[in-house]
């Protein structure tokens, strides 16, 4: 099994184990979100020099609240234009990530109706799909990656909350591939907000 496969398997096992660890107490939490990435860097060929620009992203997180402070989740997100700008050299430059993650509330507040501050971290994989018009650097790269960050949850109504976070993502460095002169890797900062619904 490749390193990327092992990382993805570990993330899935983490989420599954957490979901079954305390079935009586676990609470399902679903969070669709949107945001933007910035200060991106990559070892892949960036024909339009756009990886470091601000880029839109969106995704979905499905998790389980195990305790008042701890939530574990599986998250998928997509940046359709990570390596594509308005030029004519790149036909597709999408980045997709799949992460198993955990949020830990460091300031729960005196009641659930108050704001909560949390730290978050996760492991998983990122996949870059790159197609250029000349088919010189076309490649599908899947790399193990990790994230770390923090954020705030604000109550809206009942079991509905607003969740916002800032996190940093970095992949491993891998040799080879058509789309990299040196090593394949990606990294960026991400700011995202979404509506959290607890069931």
LINTAVEN-V377282 format. One record per residue. PHI is phi in whole degrees, -180 to 180 (999 if undefined). Layout:
# LINTAVEN-V377282
PHI + PHI
This chain:
# LINTAVEN-V377282
999 + -73 + -62 + -64 + -64 + -65 + -66 + -65 + -62 + -62 + -65 + -66 + -63 + -59 + -67 + -68 + -65 + -67 + -68 + -102 + -66 + -143 + -59 + -72 + -101 + -65 + -123 + -74 + -130 + -118 + -137 + -77 + -147 + -134 + -178 + -148 + -113 + -152 + 55 + -73 + -135 + -154 + -93 + -77 + -66 + -106 + -61 + -104 + 49 + -124 + -60 + -84 + -78 + -71 + -129 + -72 + -149 + -151 + -176 + -144 + -121 + -124 + -142 + -136 + -85 + -87 + -139 + -60 + -101 + -112 + -131 + -117 + -154 + -115 + -126 + -124 + -141 + -141 + -120 + -64 + -124 + -58 + -116 + -134 + -117 + -102 + -78 + -115 + -91 + -113 + -88 + -149 + -144 + -85 + -119 + -125 + -128 + -131 + -134 + -95 + -141 + -135 + -108 + -125 + -76 + -97 + -141 + -74 + 77 + -72 + -155 + -60 + -81 + -103 + -60 + -128 + -99 + -143 + -110 + -141 + -155 + -162 + -135 + 173 + -139 + -121 + -126 + -112 + -108 + -120 + -133 + -109 + -67 + -93 + 58 + -92 + -123 + -59 + -165 + -118 + -111 + -115 + -129 + -61 + -151 + -141 + -132 + -150 + 179 + -163 + -171 + -140 + -116 + -114 + -70 + -114 + -157 + 55 + -95 + -107 + -137 + -103 + -114 + -130 + -149 + -123 + -145 + -114 + -117 + -140 + -94 + -74 + -104 + -122 + -81 + 84 + 103 + -71 + -97 + -135 + -79 + -122 + -120 + -83 + -164 + -142 + -156 + -171 + -96 + -133 + -119 + -144 + -138 + -156 + -95 + -94 + -119 + -104 + -110
